């Protein structure tokens, strides 16, 4: 029997992944990574061990909880806080997948003599004719999670199974009900997994080990002071709510400038950009691009962005320039831009550094 390690979060998706693989004849071992715990003992939504253990017991498989708290602090929570303090908006999940979840599960797979690891992501791992591995969008676009997977390495993808790529969420819940799994009706997590109340600014204030930027000025694009902000960690590009500026017209955050501790305010039409520069690149379907080489693709600039046609071009300095056919709204430094090919597979992606 082929042995597989399944990452079990305690939710319905990973539970059904476990069930489907066992039903298909795999020797399944479940594991949950304990990645974060608050001062009052509250766990991350990605590591609800009691629910995961109960599912494993119900399915009759071995189950282990693995401690990954130090790795999570090193690769996720500290960079997350540093990013906000630097005036950017981070993507913690894309880095957690590569540097914490996949690394730990593959290590455990080696210890247990397993051939594969598996997750409950709505995506499919495919091997292209050029021999490279990538991820393809889920058949049902509303649940597609490929945006969060673009940073995985070739070695990681080659050893990964994702059985849910062709299922809808309701089909997954129906399978869980038929299998008698107690998590069948469990709600999906909507927030950052380690910010359980959704207030990321409070999380930073309570956990950062470096000074937090103080209050400063809201300014217009030409530098006129409009009022006082609460500190740059409380804002992100495109934000409208919670500004507290009685201007008499809808106002939005256009830019955060940590050097002057200012938050630039504009009208909505100023949020649109035609060009984006990305760094910290990772390619899946291709080895990469040479300086000056261009490629047509669809680019998503945030998880819920539908994607827009664009041309990407590698720069001499190793950054990637993206030129959209139609300007995109609120491209945000710190977030990821992910590139898709014609057949809904991921070409690669990178971190947004600036817009024009």
Secondary structure, DSSP 4 states (H G I P E B T S, - for coil): --EEEEE--SSHHHHHHHHHHHHTT-EEEEEEEE--B-TT-PBPTT--HHHHHHHHHHHT-EEEEEE-HHHHIIIIIHHHHHHHHTT----HHHHHIIIIIIHHHHHHHHHHT-SEEE---SEEEEE-TTS-EEEEE-SSGGG--GGGGTT--HHHHHTEE-TTTT--HHHHHHHHHHTT-TTTTPPPP-S-TT-TTS-HHHHHHHH-SSPPP--EEEE-TT--EEEEES-GGG--TT--TT-----SS--EEEEEETTTTEEEEE-GGGGEEEEEEEEEEEESSSS---TT-EEEEEEESSTT---EEEEEEE-TTS-EEEEEEEEEE---TTSEEEEE-TTSBEEEEEEEEEE-
